[in-house]
Amino acid sequence: QVQPVESGGGLVQAGGSLRLDCAASGRTLSSYAVGWFRRTPEKGRQFIAFTDWTGDDTHYTDSVKGRFTISRDNAKNTVHLQMSSLTSEDAAVYYCAARTTGWSPTATIPNSWPYWGQGTQVTVSS
């Protein structure tokens, strides 16, 4: 089975940019759809973005549309989440998740993703 591993979190100023990466151990990530989620104490775990295994079918939650971009490099077995115009509302622990099924409304539900990384912290300073 695949084991996602996130990297790239850190401290960024409001208005700045950050790129998160999701790599994988075990099976190749290119065989899986990948989702990004974030978790805060106030809102719990929320869906952020989705890509199918080709990178051609992507979806975003409304609050990040136009600011975040999900992409993948299957040759490098990596999925990226490029984040820009960051605000304090974006501060969270970010997780990538993998599953074998494509897009459906269930992709926004954490329980529909069987494989999860450990998370990476994003802090936004004002």
N, C-alpha and C positions, 0 to 999 in steps of 0.2 A: 504494500500500500504506500501511498505518497505521504510524505511528512513536510508540510510547508514550513518555511523559515523566513521570518521577516527581518529586514535590516533597513537602516537609513533614518530612523527616528532621531530626534534631538530637539534642541532649543532653537527657535527661529523668531525673529521679530515680526510683529504684526505687519501685514502687507508683503511679507517675504514669501519665498518658495522653498519647497523641500521635495525630494523624491524618495519614495519608499520602494524597496525591492522585495519581491517574494521569490525565493528560490525553493528548491525541493531536494530532499534526500529520499532514498528509496526509488520509487518509480518516477519516470520522467513527467514533469509538470505539463508537457505539451499534450498529454492525453486527457487533460482535465480542463473543465471550465474553472475559472478562478474568480472569487469575489473578495472585495475589501469591505471590512466592517470596522466600526470604531465603538469604543465603550467609554462611557463616563458614568460617574455615580448617579448623576441626575437622570440621565436618559437611558441607561443600560446599553445594550449592544444594538447598534443601528447599521443597517445596510448603507454602503457608500457607492460601490461601483461593481460592475460585472463585466467579464469578457468571456466569450466562448473560446474553444481551443484554437480557433484560427486567428482570433483578434479582430474579426470582421463584425461581430455582433457585440456591441457594448451598450451598457445601460448605466444610468446614474440616478441617485436620489436628487430631488430638485435643488436642495441647498448647496450642492457642489457643482451643478451644471455650469459650464463655462469657466470654471476655475480648476477643476481636477480632470486629469486625463489618465485613463487606464490603457496600457499597451503591453504587448508581450513580445519577447524575443525567444522563440522556441529553440533556436540554435544554441542559445545560452541557458535554456531551461529556466527563464526568469520572466516574471510579470512585474511591471512598474506601475506605480501610482504617482504621477507628477501632480503636485499640489501648488497652487499659486494663490496670491491675494489672501493669504491666511489671516484669520481673525481668532480672537479668543474662543469663539464658538467651535473652532476646529481642534482645539486642544483635547487630546484623548489618547487612549491606548488603541493603536491600530492593529488589526488582525487581517491576515489573508487566510482564505479558506478554499478548499478544492472539492469539486464533485464531478461526477461523470455525466450528469444531465445538463442540457442546455438551458436557455432562458425560459422562464415562466414566472408568473407572479410569486411563486414559492421561493424564488431565489432571494427575495428580500427577507426571508425568515431564517434566522440563524440555525434553527433545528433541521433545515433541509440540507445543510452542509456537513458531511461526515468527517472531513479532515481539516484541522485547524493548526495554525502556528501558535507560538507563545505570546506574540504581540510585541509591539515596539512603541515606546512612548513618544508622543509629539507634544511639545510645550510651546506655546505662543506667548511671547512677552509683548507688553504694550509700551 
